[in-house]
Amino acid sequence: MLRCPMSKNIYYIGSWNLENEMHGEGTFVNTNTHETFQGTWRHGKPHKGTMRYDNGETFEGTLVDYKRSGVGTYYYANGDHYTGKWLGNVRHGNGTFKAVTGLTIHEVYEHGVRTNVTGVEGQMDVNVALTRSEYDLFDEHPDEPDPKRFKYG
């Protein structure tokens, strides 16, 4: 493992390949934004692991070209989470949204647009749903951070 500072407040600790790219297991830290990625790197790009954002939210899963792709779980700061398939940084395919209130929504997305709700478990307080976007059945969390912010240089 090698710690390599990229600037005063940005560094990478981990493995490198012969092309001088982050490759293998490693951790990227940006102390300016308080964001990190810990996991597997492929040819200088994060591939699979845990990305922690400055807003307290976390994504665990696979990234392709700095975008959420494949299967992963997005944890919101309020405790809600979404587990499912992603493509190009948006939900795509089957997934499940679970709220801290006990509400569970099984849903299908196509390129970020919900196309079907296949099941709902638990109850939702209608008054909360009208005032908090994270419980809105049509747009749970529209402001998920963009993982491309981890790109340096």
C-alpha positions in Angstrom: 0.0 0.0 0.0 1.2 3.4 -0.9 -0.1 6.8 0.2 0.1 9.2 -2.6 -0.9 12.9 -2.1 -2.6 14.3 -5.2 -2.8 17.8 -3.7 -2.7 19.2 -0.2 -6.1 17.8 0.8 -6.6 14.9 -1.7 -4.8 11.6 -1.4 -5.1 7.9 -2.3 -3.9 5.0 -0.2 -3.7 1.7 -2.1 -2.5 -0.3 -5.0 -1.2 0.9 -8.3 -0.7 -0.9 -11.7 2.3 -0.6 -13.9 0.7 2.3 -15.9 0.8 4.3 -12.6 -3.0 4.1 -12.2 -5.0 3.4 -9.0 -5.7 -0.3 -9.5 -6.8 -3.0 -6.9 -7.8 -2.2 -3.4 -7.6 1.4 -2.2 -9.1 4.5 -0.6 -9.5 7.9 -2.1 -10.0 10.8 0.3 -10.9 14.4 -0.4 -10.6 16.3 2.9 -11.9 19.5 1.3 -15.3 17.9 0.5 -15.2 15.2 3.2 -15.9 12.5 0.6 -14.2 9.1 0.2 -14.3 6.0 -1.9 -13.0 2.8 -0.4 -12.9 -0.4 -2.5 -11.7 -1.8 -5.8 -10.2 0.4 -8.5 -9.7 -0.5 -12.2 -7.3 1.5 -14.3 -7.6 4.7 -12.3 -11.4 4.6 -11.7 -13.4 3.4 -8.8 -15.1 0.1 -9.6 -16.8 -1.5 -6.6 -17.0 -0.4 -3.0 -18.3 2.3 -0.7 -18.6 6.0 -1.6 -19.3 8.4 1.2 -20.6 11.8 0.3 -20.3 15.1 2.2 -24.1 15.2 2.9 -23.9 12.0 5.0 -25.2 9.7 2.3 -23.5 6.6 1.1 -23.5 4.3 -2.0 -22.3 0.7 -1.8 -22.0 -1.0 -5.1 -20.5 -0.9 -8.6 -19.4 2.1 -10.6 -18.7 2.3 -14.3 -17.0 5.5 -15.5 -17.7 7.2 -12.2 -21.5 6.4 -12.4 -23.6 4.1 -10.3 -24.1 1.0 -12.5 -25.0 -2.6 -11.7 -26.4 -3.6 -8.3 -26.0 -1.3 -5.4 -27.6 0.3 -2.3 -27.9 4.0 -1.7 -28.2 5.1 1.9 -29.8 8.4 2.6 -28.8 10.6 5.6 -32.3 10.2 7.2 -31.9 6.4 7.3 -33.9 5.4 4.2 -32.3 3.3 1.6 -32.8 2.0 -1.9 -31.3 -1.3 -3.1 -31.5 -2.3 -6.8 -30.1 -2.0 -10.2 -28.5 1.1 -11.6 -27.4 2.2 -15.0 -25.6 5.4 -15.9 -26.1 6.9 -12.4 -29.9 6.4 -12.3 -32.2 3.6 -11.1 -32.8 1.0 -13.9 -34.5 -2.3 -13.3 -35.9 -3.9 -10.2 -35.3 -2.3 -6.8 -36.7 -1.8 -3.3 -37.0 1.4 -1.4 -37.2 1.1 2.4 -38.1 4.0 4.7 -37.2 4.3 8.3 -40.9 4.4 9.0 -41.3 0.8 7.9 -42.6 1.6 4.4 -41.2 -0.7 1.7 -41.8 -0.1 -2.0 -40.9 -2.8 -4.6 -40.5 -0.9 -7.9 -39.3 -1.1 -11.4 -37.3 1.8 -13.1 -36.4 2.4 -16.7 -33.6 5.0 -17.1 -34.5 6.7 -13.8 -38.2 6.8 -14.4 -40.4 4.6 -12.2 -42.5 2.4 -14.6 -44.1 0.0 -12.1 -44.7 -0.5 -8.4 -44.9 -4.2 -7.8 -45.6 -4.1 -4.1 -46.0 -1.9 -1.1 -45.5 -3.0 2.5 -46.1 -1.0 5.7 -48.0 2.2 6.1 -47.1 5.8 5.3 -48.3 8.9 7.1 -50.0 11.0 4.4 -49.2 14.2 6.2 -45.5 13.3 6.2 -45.7 12.3 2.6 -47.1 15.6 1.6 -44.3 17.6 3.3 -41.2 15.4 2.9 -39.9 14.5 -0.5 -38.1 11.3 0.7 -41.6 9.7 1.2 -43.1 10.9 -2.1 -43.9 7.7 -4.0 -43.0 9.4 -7.3 -39.7 11.1 -6.4 -38.1 9.8 -3.3 -34.7 11.5 -3.4 -34.1 13.6 -6.5 -30.9 15.2 -5.3 -28.5 12.2 -5.0 -24.9 13.4 -5.3 -23.1 12.7 -8.5 -20.2 10.3 -8.0 -18.2 11.9 -10.8 -17.2 14.5 -8.3 -14.5 12.0 -7.2 -12.7 12.5 -10.4 -9.6 14.5 -9.9 -7.5 16.5 -12.3 
